[in-house]
Amino acid sequence: MSEILDKAKQWLSATFDAATQQEIEQLITTNAPDLEDRFYKNMEFGTGGMRGVMGAGTNRINKYTLGRATQGLSNYLIENVDKNQLKVVIAYDCRHNSKKFAKIVADVLSANNIKVYLFEDLRATPELSFAVRHLDCDAGIVLTASHNPPEYNGYKVYWADGGQIVPPHDGKIIANVNALDFSEIKFTANETLIETIGKEVDDIFIDAAVKNGSLFPNIDRKNLKVVFTSLHGTSIVSVPDALAKAGYTDVHIVEEQRVPNGDFPTVKSPNPEEPEALKMATDLANKIGADIVIGTDPDCDRLGVAVRDTDGKMKLMNGNQTMVVMTEFLLKKWREEGKINGKQFVGSTIVTTELVGEITKTYGVETKVGLTGFKWIAKMVKDFPELDFIGGGEESFGYMVGEFVRDKDAVTATLLACEIAAHAKQNGSSFYEELLAIYLRNNFYKEHLIAITKKGMDGAAEIQQMLSDMRNSPLSEIDGEQVVSLSDYQASTVKNLITGKVTKIDLPKSNVLIYQTANGTRIAARPSGTEPKIKFYFSVNTSLDAKKNAIKVEADLDAKIQRIIKEMKLN
């Protein structure tokens, strides 16, 4: 604890402003229980950048941790990008302090003689990714904590290709950041280098989203009844305009959730993965007889889609289900237009359903699989310029249509979901029936995610111990099925647990373990890159012989997942 106290006392120096010093003094004087958590480590970049609770301390989001990150980024850009005038674009979401933090970040960049384009108000994360390339910038930054609780904020860095930073840039930027003392941050802005941007970029972005998300010239979009909720987030400034421009006129917005609000007052969590977050939207859908519900997270990169099942009830699709329907739809359209020639690919990740690969095979298209996070899908686009990127996604309710945005994009994905629903309705089908048709042709795949929170230094150690146990004492059986392999992405190996044969994984190292059984059951475990959590991903599948049996088959698969969770003592 003395080491923690020493680190905390460093924040009482003249390097830090009076308000910060006062906050730290109060914590020390009262022996606050969270003092250790604030200082036991430095805020780090994870799969989604830097994200954490706001407040004073090295393990918090504040003026100084953001300033240090930005100073490190500035130093790296100056040293490694050979241009007379470096340029960075900044966006921010609806969270508390996001606007203030965005200006602090802009100040630091400008103080380092870097030109800054700063959005005039909150904007969707995918528009930031788009703006990086549109404005020919060397990097982009968005201040957001995605779907985390209200006390969180965060900072994501994008490179010149519009994708989030990946090796070697990420490690080198972090090294620059870690080498800095807080006293080295340049906070004094050069206001002449900060330019406010807004509608001129919005219009071009929305035009591009409509072009990529609206695929058919003769769909009766006016006949699709849509309920949309922004969950108090940034999407309210882009999704309704995009829907209108695409021709959807019967759109109903959940008014109670329309106004951006960092407290997210009407939901426990602004996470479209959770049915509870979309309850107001599905209630409205039932009241007015809507065909589809779309809800986006606070920074508008992920979306939840609810549609009517075979009994006419609203059903929230999971991210894998939405992804397979979107992928098949895009593939079908590409094939109809004669554009598939063996030089196309779809992007996926190691924790996403394997059904995607089964679908793409039938179209003669490759599925490239990367680590968790859309930065790896964006990297695929950059690494394989000779191939056409059709689309890509992962289980976390994100999808990317084409490569004009190099991150998950809930604006364009909303248009694509509505396009699928409108096309299906016009042809006597539905979004859900399109999913069942995929299951009939392949297998019925069902996935489930649980996240176990372990806060603080002890929690971090507990998470590492759980992974160590799974790595060093692997399960031999899961729900009566023999485990045939263990993929260890930290060791870059796949071990056949039957024969003992070990093969190499050709991906960057990541602390992820995946068990696979003889019957196709998969369990993945990984620590979250942005929260004190360990996540477990379950995937099971079986055949579906008729649509009428879908409810029973899904119930059986859900029961199987619950048995596995109980067997692994995770509930």
PALUMKE-430503 format. One line per field, with one value per residue (C-alpha): residue number from 0; residue in one letter; y, x, z. Coordinates in Angstrom, 1 decimal. Layout:
i	[NUM;...]
aa	[A;...]
c2	[Y;...]
c1	[X;...]
c3	[Z;...]
This chain:
i	[0;1;2;3;4;5;6;7;8;9;10;11;12;13;14;15;16;17;18;19;20;21;22;23;24;25;26;27;28;29;30;31;32;33;34;35;36;37;38;39;40;41;42;43;44;45;46;47;48;49;50;51;52;53;54;55;56;57;58;59;60;61;62;63;64;65;66;67;68;69;70;71;72;73;74;75;76;77;78;79;80;81;82;83;84;85;86;87;88;89;90;91;92;93;94;95;96;97;98;99;100;101;102;103;104;105;106;107;108;109;110;111;112;113;114;115;116;117;118;119;120;121;122;123;124;125;126;127;128;129;130;131;132;133;134;135;136;137;138;139;140;141;142;143;144;145;146;147;148;149;150;151;152;153;154;155;156;157;158;159;160;161;162;163;164;165;166;167;168;169;170;171;172;173;174;175;176;177;178;179;180;181;182;183;184;185;186;187;188;189;190;191;192;193;194;195;196;197;198;199;200;201;202;203;204;205;206;207;208;209;210;211;212;213;214;215;216;217;218;219;220;221;222;223;224;225;226;227;228;229;230;231;232;233;234;235;236;237;238;239;240;241;242;243;244;245;246;247;248;249;250;251;252;253;254;255;256;257;258;259;260;261;262;263;264;265;266;267;268;269;270;271;272;273;274;275;276;277;278;279;280;281;282;283;284;285;286;287;288;289;290;291;292;293;294;295;296;297;298;299;300;301;302;303;304;305;306;307;308;309;310;311;312;313;314;315;316;317;318;319;320;321;322;323;324;325;326;327;328;329;330;331;332;333;334;335;336;337;338;339;340;341;342;343;344;345;346;347;348;349;350;351;352;353;354;355;356;357;358;359;360;361;362;363;364;365;366;367;368;369;370;371;372;373;374;375;376;377;378;379;380;381;382;383;384;385;386;387;388;389;390;391;392;393;394;395;396;397;398;399;400;401;402;403;404;405;406;407;408;409;410;411;412;413;414;415;416;417;418;419;420;421;422;423;424;425;426;427;428;429;430;431;432;433;434;435;436;437;438;439;440;441;442;443;444;445;446;447;448;449;450;451;452;453;454;455;456;457;458;459;460;461;462;463;464;465;466;467;468;469;470;471;472;473;474;475;476;477;478;479;480;481;482;483;484;485;486;487;488;489;490;491;492;493;494;495;496;497;498;499;500;501;502;503;504;505;506;507;508;509;510;511;512;513;514;515;516;517;518;519;520;521;522;523;524;525;526;527;528;529;530;531;532;533;534;535;536;537;538;539;540;541;542;543;544;545;546;547;548;549;550;551;552;553;554;555;556;557;558;559;560;561;562;563;564;565;566;567;568;569;570]
aa	[M;S;E;I;L;D;K;A;K;Q;W;L;S;A;T;F;D;A;A;T;Q;Q;E;I;E;Q;L;I;T;T;N;A;P;D;L;E;D;R;F;Y;K;N;M;E;F;G;T;G;G;M;R;G;V;M;G;A;G;T;N;R;I;N;K;Y;T;L;G;R;A;T;Q;G;L;S;N;Y;L;I;E;N;V;D;K;N;Q;L;K;V;V;I;A;Y;D;C;R;H;N;S;K;K;F;A;K;I;V;A;D;V;L;S;A;N;N;I;K;V;Y;L;F;E;D;L;R;A;T;P;E;L;S;F;A;V;R;H;L;D;C;D;A;G;I;V;L;T;A;S;H;N;P;P;E;Y;N;G;Y;K;V;Y;W;A;D;G;G;Q;I;V;P;P;H;D;G;K;I;I;A;N;V;N;A;L;D;F;S;E;I;K;F;T;A;N;E;T;L;I;E;T;I;G;K;E;V;D;D;I;F;I;D;A;A;V;K;N;G;S;L;F;P;N;I;D;R;K;N;L;K;V;V;F;T;S;L;H;G;T;S;I;V;S;V;P;D;A;L;A;K;A;G;Y;T;D;V;H;I;V;E;E;Q;R;V;P;N;G;D;F;P;T;V;K;S;P;N;P;E;E;P;E;A;L;K;M;A;T;D;L;A;N;K;I;G;A;D;I;V;I;G;T;D;P;D;C;D;R;L;G;V;A;V;R;D;T;D;G;K;M;K;L;M;N;G;N;Q;T;M;V;V;M;T;E;F;L;L;K;K;W;R;E;E;G;K;I;N;G;K;Q;F;V;G;S;T;I;V;T;T;E;L;V;G;E;I;T;K;T;Y;G;V;E;T;K;V;G;L;T;G;F;K;W;I;A;K;M;V;K;D;F;P;E;L;D;F;I;G;G;G;E;E;S;F;G;Y;M;V;G;E;F;V;R;D;K;D;A;V;T;A;T;L;L;A;C;E;I;A;A;H;A;K;Q;N;G;S;S;F;Y;E;E;L;L;A;I;Y;L;R;N;N;F;Y;K;E;H;L;I;A;I;T;K;K;G;M;D;G;A;A;E;I;Q;Q;M;L;S;D;M;R;N;S;P;L;S;E;I;D;G;E;Q;V;V;S;L;S;D;Y;Q;A;S;T;V;K;N;L;I;T;G;K;V;T;K;I;D;L;P;K;S;N;V;L;I;Y;Q;T;A;N;G;T;R;I;A;A;R;P;S;G;T;E;P;K;I;K;F;Y;F;S;V;N;T;S;L;D;A;K;K;N;A;I;K;V;E;A;D;L;D;A;K;I;Q;R;I;I;K;E;M;K;L;N]
c2	[0.0;2.3;2.2;3.1;6.0;7.2;7.2;9.1;11.8;12.5;13.9;16.6;18.3;21.5;19.4;18.8;21.4;22.5;20.4;17.3;17.9;18.5;15.2;13.2;14.9;14.0;10.3;10.1;11.9;9.7;6.5;6.0;2.3;3.0;4.7;1.4;0.8;4.3;3.9;0.2;0.4;2.8;3.0;0.8;0.4;-2.8;-4.2;-1.1;1.5;3.1;2.9;3.2;5.0;8.8;10.4;11.4;8.7;6.8;4.1;6.6;8.6;12.2;15.3;13.9;10.3;11.5;14.2;11.8;9.4;12.3;13.6;10.1;9.8;13.3;12.3;9.1;10.9;13.6;10.9;8.5;10.4;12.4;15.3;19.0;19.3;16.4;16.2;14.5;14.4;14.1;13.1;12.4;10.8;11.8;10.9;13.2;15.1;13.8;17.3;18.7;15.8;16.2;19.8;18.9;16.3;18.9;21.4;18.9;18.0;21.6;22.5;19.9;21.8;19.2;20.3;19.3;18.8;18.8;17.9;20.7;18.3;14.6;12.2;8.5;6.6;5.2;8.8;9.4;6.4;7.7;11.2;10.1;9.0;11.7;14.5;12.7;12.6;10.8;9.6;10.0;10.0;9.4;10.0;7.2;4.4;2.6;0.8;0.9;2.4;6.2;6.6;5.4;7.3;6.3;7.1;5.2;5.9;5.4;5.3;6.9;3.9;4.6;1.5;1.4;1.2;-2.3;-3.6;-2.2;1.3;0.4;-1.0;1.8;4.5;2.8;2.8;6.5;7.1;5.0;6.9;10.2;12.0;13.9;17.1;16.7;17.1;20.3;21.6;25.1;25.1;26.7;27.7;28.5;24.8;23.7;23.7;22.9;20.6;19.3;19.1;19.2;15.8;14.5;14.8;12.9;10.2;9.7;9.6;6.8;4.9;5.0;3.9;0.9;-0.1;0.2;-2.5;-2.8;-0.1;-1.4;-2.1;-0.6;0.8;2.9;-0.4;-1.3;-0.1;0.7;1.5;3.1;4.0;5.8;4.8;8.4;8.2;9.8;7.9;10.3;12.8;10.3;7.2;9.0;11.1;8.1;6.2;9.1;9.6;5.9;6.1;4.7;6.9;4.8;5.3;5.7;7.0;6.1;9.7;9.0;7.9;10.5;13.1;12.4;11.9;10.5;9.2;6.9;7.4;5.0;1.9;-0.1;-0.4;1.3;-2.0;-3.2;-6.8;-6.9;-7.3;-5.0;-2.1;-2.4;-3.0;0.5;0.0;-3.5;-2.3;0.5;-2.0;-4.2;-1.2;0.0;-3.4;-2.6;-5.1;-4.3;-2.6;-1.1;0.1;1.4;1.8;5.3;5.8;4.2;1.5;-1.5;-2.3;-4.6;-5.9;-7.3;-8.8;-10.8;-14.6;-17.2;-16.6;-12.8;-12.0;-9.5;-11.4;-9.9;-11.4;-12.0;-10.5;-13.8;-14.2;-10.7;-11.2;-14.4;-12.9;-9.8;-11.8;-14.1;-11.2;-9.4;-12.6;-13.3;-9.7;-9.9;-13.3;-11.9;-9.1;-11.5;-9.9;-13.1;-14.4;-16.0;-12.6;-11.6;-12.2;-11.8;-10.8;-12.6;-13.2;-16.1;-15.8;-15.4;-18.2;-20.7;-20.6;-17.6;-19.8;-22.4;-19.8;-18.2;-21.6;-22.1;-18.9;-19.6;-16.8;-17.0;-16.1;-14.5;-15.0;-12.6;-11.8;-10.2;-6.6;-4.7;-3.3;-6.8;-6.8;-3.3;-4.7;-7.4;-4.8;-3.1;-6.3;-7.7;-4.8;-7.2;-8.7;-7.2;-6.9;-7.7;-7.3;-8.5;-8.6;-10.3;-11.5;-8.2;-6.8;-5.0;-5.2;-3.4;-3.1;-2.6;-0.8;2.9;2.8;0.7;0.0;-1.5;0.8;0.9;3.6;1.5;-1.7;-0.2;0.5;-3.0;-4.6;-2.6;-3.5;-7.2;-6.8;-4.7;-7.1;-10.2;-8.6;-7.7;-11.3;-12.9;-13.7;-12.0;-11.2;-14.1;-16.6;-15.7;-16.8;-20.0;-20.7;-20.4;-22.9;-25.4;-25.3;-25.6;-26.2;-24.3;-22.5;-20.9;-18.7;-17.2;-14.8;-14.4;-11.8;-12.2;-9.0;-9.1;-5.5;-4.2;-5.7;-8.9;-9.3;-9.0;-11.7;-13.9;-13.5;-14.5;-17.6;-18.7;-18.6;-20.3;-23.2;-23.6;-23.5;-25.8;-28.3;-28.4;-29.9;-33.4;-33.4;-30.8;-31.9;-35.4;-34.6;-35.3;-32.2;-32.6;-29.4;-26.5;-23.3;-21.1;-17.8;-16.6;-19.5;-19.4;-23.1;-25.6;-28.8;-31.9;-33.3;-36.8;-37.2;-34.6;-33.0;-29.3;-26.9;-23.2;-20.3;-17.6;-14.6;-12.0;-13.3;-12.7;-14.1;-16.3;-20.0;-21.9;-25.5;-27.5;-30.8;-33.6;-32.5;-28.9;-27.3;-24.4;-22.5;-19.4;-17.5;-14.1;-11.2;-8.0;-5.4;-2.5;-3.7;-5.8;-8.8;-12.3;-13.3;-16.8;-17.4;-20.6;-22.0;-25.1;-26.4;-29.2;-29.9;-28.3;-30.4;-28.0;-24.4;-25.7;-27.3;-24.2;-23.3;-26.8;-27.0;-23.5;-24.4;-27.6;-25.7;-23.1;-25.8;-27.4;-24.0;-23.7;-27.2;-26.3;-23.1;-25.1;-27.8;-25.2;-23.6;-20.2;-19.3]
c1	[0.0;3.0;3.8;0.2;0.4;3.7;2.1;-0.9;1.2;2.9;-0.4;-0.2;2.6;2.3;2.1;-1.6;-4.3;-5.9;-9.1;-7.1;-4.8;-7.9;-9.5;-6.4;-5.8;-9.3;-8.8;-5.6;-7.0;-10.0;-8.1;-10.6;-11.2;-10.8;-7.4;-5.6;-7.7;-7.0;-3.2;-2.3;-1.7;-1.7;-4.6;-3.8;-4.9;-7.0;-8.9;-11.1;-8.5;-8.3;-11.5;-12.3;-14.0;-13.6;-11.7;-8.2;-5.5;-3.3;-6.0;-8.7;-9.9;-9.0;-7.3;-3.9;-4.2;-5.8;-3.2;-0.4;-1.9;-2.3;1.2;2.6;0.5;1.8;5.4;4.9;3.2;6.0;8.7;7.2;5.0;6.9;4.6;4.9;1.5;0.1;-3.7;-5.9;-9.8;-11.6;-15.2;-16.9;-20.1;-22.9;-21.1;-20.3;-17.1;-16.8;-17.0;-14.5;-12.1;-12.3;-11.2;-8.3;-7.1;-7.4;-5.4;-2.6;-2.4;-2.4;0.2;2.4;1.8;-0.7;-3.8;-7.0;-10.5;-12.9;-16.5;-18.9;-21.0;-21.4;-21.1;-21.2;-18.0;-18.3;-18.4;-15.1;-13.6;-15.0;-13.7;-10.1;-9.8;-12.2;-10.1;-6.8;-5.8;-2.9;-5.0;-8.4;-9.5;-13.0;-13.9;-16.3;-16.9;-19.3;-22.0;-20.2;-22.0;-22.3;-19.2;-17.0;-15.4;-12.7;-10.4;-9.9;-7.2;-7.5;-4.7;-4.7;-6.5;-9.6;-9.1;-8.2;-4.5;-2.9;0.7;3.2;1.7;-0.2;2.8;5.0;2.5;2.0;5.8;5.9;3.1;4.7;8.0;6.3;6.1;2.9;4.9;5.8;2.3;1.8;-1.7;-1.4;-3.5;-2.6;-6.2;-5.3;-4.7;-8.1;-10.9;-14.5;-16.3;-19.9;-22.6;-20.2;-18.8;-22.2;-23.9;-21.1;-21.0;-24.8;-24.7;-22.1;-24.0;-27.2;-25.2;-23.7;-26.8;-29.5;-29.0;-32.2;-33.7;-37.3;-38.0;-41.2;-39.4;-42.5;-44.2;-41.7;-42.7;-39.6;-39.1;-35.7;-34.1;-30.8;-30.7;-29.8;-26.8;-25.2;-27.1;-29.9;-27.9;-27.3;-29.6;-33.0;-31.5;-30.0;-33.3;-35.2;-32.7;-32.9;-36.7;-38.0;-41.0;-42.8;-40.1;-41.1;-38.5;-38.7;-39.2;-38.2;-34.8;-34.3;-32.3;-28.6;-27.9;-24.8;-26.8;-28.9;-31.8;-34.3;-32.1;-30.0;-27.3;-27.3;-26.3;-28.3;-27.2;-29.6;-33.4;-34.1;-32.3;-34.7;-37.9;-39.3;-38.7;-40.2;-43.2;-43.7;-43.3;-46.0;-48.3;-48.1;-47.5;-43.9;-41.9;-38.5;-36.8;-33.3;-31.4;-27.9;-25.3;-24.2;-21.5;-23.5;-21.1;-23.2;-26.9;-29.5;-32.1;-35.5;-37.9;-41.1;-40.7;-43.0;-45.5;-45.5;-43.7;-40.8;-37.5;-34.1;-31.5;-28.1;-25.1;-24.2;-27.7;-27.8;-24.4;-25.2;-28.4;-26.6;-23.7;-25.9;-27.9;-24.8;-23.4;-26.6;-26.7;-23.0;-23.7;-26.9;-24.8;-22.1;-19.4;-18.1;-15.0;-13.0;-11.3;-13.7;-13.7;-15.8;-14.2;-15.0;-13.3;-12.3;-15.2;-17.9;-20.1;-18.5;-21.8;-20.4;-17.7;-20.2;-22.3;-19.4;-18.2;-21.4;-20.7;-17.1;-16.0;-13.3;-13.9;-10.9;-10.8;-8.9;-8.7;-11.6;-12.2;-13.0;-9.5;-8.5;-11.2;-10.1;-6.5;-7.7;-9.0;-5.6;-3.6;-5.4;-6.0;-6.2;-9.4;-12.9;-14.2;-17.9;-18.7;-17.7;-18.8;-18.5;-20.7;-20.7;-23.6;-21.4;-21.3;-19.2;-20.7;-18.0;-14.8;-15.8;-15.9;-13.2;-15.0;-18.3;-21.0;-24.5;-25.6;-25.1;-25.9;-29.3;-30.0;-28.9;-31.1;-34.1;-33.3;-33.4;-36.6;-38.3;-37.1;-38.3;-41.7;-42.2;-41.5;-43.8;-41.0;-39.5;-36.1;-36.6;-37.7;-34.5;-32.5;-34.4;-33.8;-30.1;-30.4;-32.3;-29.5;-26.7;-27.3;-29.1;-26.3;-27.0;-24.5;-24.4;-22.1;-21.6;-19.3;-18.1;-16.9;-13.9;-12.9;-9.6;-6.2;-7.4;-10.1;-7.5;-5.4;-8.5;-9.3;-5.7;-6.0;-9.2;-7.5;-4.4;-6.5;-8.3;-4.9;-2.9;-5.7;-7.9;-11.4;-11.6;-15.3;-18.1;-21.7;-20.7;-18.9;-15.1;-13.0;-10.8;-8.8;-7.6;-6.6;-4.3;-3.8;-1.4;0.9;-0.1;-0.9;-3.7;-3.3;-5.2;-6.1;-6.6;-3.3;-1.2;-0.3;0.4;0.0;0.8;-1.7;-0.7;-2.2;-0.9;-0.8;-3.9;-5.0;-7.8;-8.6;-11.0;-12.2;-13.7;-15.6;-16.2;-19.8;-18.9;-19.5;-17.1;-16.2;-14.0;-12.6;-10.9;-10.5;-12.1;-9.7;-11.6;-13.4;-12.6;-14.3;-13.7;-15.9;-17.1;-18.5;-20.6;-21.5;-23.6;-25.4;-27.6;-29.6;-33.0;-35.3;-38.3;-39.1;-42.0;-39.4;-37.2;-38.7;-38.0;-34.5;-33.6;-34.9;-32.8;-29.7;-30.3;-30.7;-27.4;-25.6;-27.1;-25.9;-22.4;-22.4;-23.5;-20.9;-18.1;-19.4;-19.8;-23.3]
c3	[0.0;0.6;-3.1;-4.0;-1.5;-3.1;-6.6;-5.3;-3.6;-6.9;-8.0;-5.3;-7.2;-9.3;-12.5;-11.6;-11.3;-8.0;-8.5;-9.1;-6.1;-3.9;-5.1;-4.4;-1.0;0.0;-1.0;1.0;4.0;4.2;3.3;0.5;-0.4;-4.1;-3.8;-4.6;-7.7;-8.9;-8.8;-8.9;-12.6;-15.6;-17.9;-20.9;-24.5;-24.9;-27.9;-27.9;-26.9;-23.5;-21.4;-17.8;-14.9;-14.8;-11.9;-10.7;-10.8;-13.2;-13.6;-14.4;-17.4;-16.8;-18.2;-17.5;-18.6;-21.8;-22.2;-21.7;-24.3;-26.8;-26.1;-26.8;-30.0;-31.0;-30.5;-32.5;-35.4;-35.5;-35.4;-37.9;-40.4;-43.0;-43.7;-43.4;-41.7;-39.7;-39.4;-36.8;-36.6;-33.3;-32.5;-29.2;-27.9;-25.4;-22.2;-19.3;-20.0;-23.6;-25.1;-22.5;-23.0;-26.8;-26.5;-24.1;-26.7;-29.5;-27.4;-26.9;-30.5;-31.6;-29.0;-30.9;-34.2;-35.4;-37.4;-35.7;-37.2;-34.2;-34.7;-33.5;-31.4;-30.7;-33.7;-34.4;-34.2;-37.7;-39.0;-37.3;-39.1;-42.4;-41.7;-41.2;-44.9;-46.2;-44.7;-45.5;-41.8;-40.3;-37.3;-35.7;-32.1;-30.6;-27.0;-26.1;-23.7;-26.0;-24.0;-20.6;-17.5;-17.1;-14.9;-17.8;-20.6;-23.1;-26.0;-29.2;-31.8;-35.5;-38.1;-41.6;-43.1;-40.9;-38.8;-35.1;-34.4;-34.8;-34.6;-35.0;-34.4;-31.2;-29.3;-30.4;-29.4;-26.0;-25.6;-26.3;-23.8;-21.1;-21.5;-20.7;-17.4;-16.8;-16.7;-20.3;-21.6;-23.7;-22.8;-24.2;-27.4;-30.8;-31.6;-35.2;-35.8;-34.5;-37.1;-36.3;-38.7;-39.0;-41.6;-44.6;-43.4;-42.2;-45.6;-47.4;-44.8;-44.9;-48.7;-48.5;-45.9;-48.0;-51.1;-49.2;-47.1;-49.8;-52.4;-54.3;-56.6;-56.4;-52.8;-51.2;-48.2;-47.3;-46.4;-43.7;-40.2;-38.2;-34.5;-33.7;-30.4;-29.9;-26.2;-25.4;-27.7;-30.7;-33.4;-33.2;-35.3;-38.1;-38.3;-38.7;-41.5;-43.2;-43.0;-44.4;-47.2;-48.1;-48.4;-45.1;-44.2;-41.5;-38.8;-35.2;-32.7;-29.0;-27.8;-24.2;-25.4;-28.1;-26.3;-25.7;-22.0;-20.4;-17.5;-19.8;-17.4;-19.0;-19.1;-16.6;-19.3;-22.8;-24.3;-27.3;-26.6;-23.7;-24.2;-21.3;-23.0;-26.0;-24.0;-24.6;-28.3;-28.5;-26.4;-28.9;-31.8;-30.3;-29.8;-33.4;-35.1;-36.3;-38.4;-37.0;-34.0;-34.2;-31.2;-31.2;-28.4;-27.2;-29.9;-32.7;-33.7;-32.6;-33.1;-31.7;-34.1;-33.0;-35.5;-35.5;-35.1;-36.6;-33.9;-34.5;-31.3;-31.2;-30.8;-30.3;-32.6;-31.2;-32.9;-34.6;-36.0;-37.4;-38.9;-40.8;-42.2;-43.4;-44.8;-46.8;-48.1;-49.3;-50.9;-52.7;-54.0;-55.2;-56.9;-58.6;-60.0;-61.2;-59.0;-57.3;-59.0;-56.2;-55.3;-52.5;-48.7;-45.6;-42.3;-39.0;-35.6;-33.5;-31.1;-33.8;-35.0;-37.4;-39.4;-41.3;-42.8;-43.8;-45.6;-47.5;-48.7;-50.6;-52.5;-53.2;-51.0;-48.3;-44.7;-43.1;-39.3;-37.0;-33.3;-31.4;-32.4;-35.6;-35.8;-37.1;-39.7;-40.8;-41.0;-43.3;-45.8;-45.6;-45.9;-48.9;-51.3;-54.2;-52.8;-52.6;-49.0;-49.0;-45.3;-41.9;-38.3;-34.9;-32.2;-30.3;-32.4;-34.9;-38.7;-41.4;-44.9;-47.5;-46.6;-46.8;-43.0;-41.3;-38.1;-37.0;-38.3;-36.9;-39.4;-42.5;-40.7;-39.7;-43.4;-44.3;-41.7;-42.9;-46.5;-45.7;-43.8;-46.5;-49.3;-47.4;-46.6;-50.2;-51.2;-48.6;-46.1;-43.0;-41.5;-39.1;-41.8;-43.7;-40.7;-40.4;-44.1;-43.4;-40.5;-42.7;-45.3;-42.7;-39.0;-36.3;-34.4;-31.1;-29.3;-25.8;-23.9;-20.2;-18.6;-15.1;-13.4;-11.1;-10.0;-8.8;-8.4;-6.7;-9.4;-12.2;-10.5;-10.2;-13.9;-14.8;-12.4;-14.1;-17.5;-16.2;-14.8;-18.1;-20.0;-17.7;-16.7;-19.8;-19.7;-21.3;-21.6;-22.1;-21.6;-22.3;-25.5;-25.8;-26.1;-29.2;-29.2;-27.2;-29.1;-27.0;-28.7;-26.1;-27.0;-30.7;-30.6;-31.3;-29.3;-30.3;-26.9;-28.4;-30.3;-28.5;-31.9;-31.7;-34.7;-34.9;-35.0;-37.4;-35.6;-33.2;-29.6;-27.5;-24.1;-25.5;-25.1;-27.2;-26.5;-29.4;-29.0;-31.5;-31.9;-32.8;-29.4;-28.8;-25.7;-25.8;-22.8;-22.8;-20.5;-21.6;-23.0;-21.6;-18.4;-15.3;-16.8;-18.1;-21.0;-22.0;-25.4;-26.0;-29.4;-30.0;-33.1;-34.4;-37.5;-38.2;-40.4;-40.6;-39.7;-37.4;-35.2;-34.7;-31.3;-29.9;-31.4;-30.0;-26.6;-26.6;-27.6;-24.9;-22.3;-23.5;-23.0;-19.5;-18.6;-19.8;-17.7;-14.6;-15.3;-15.5;-12.3;-14.0;-12.7]
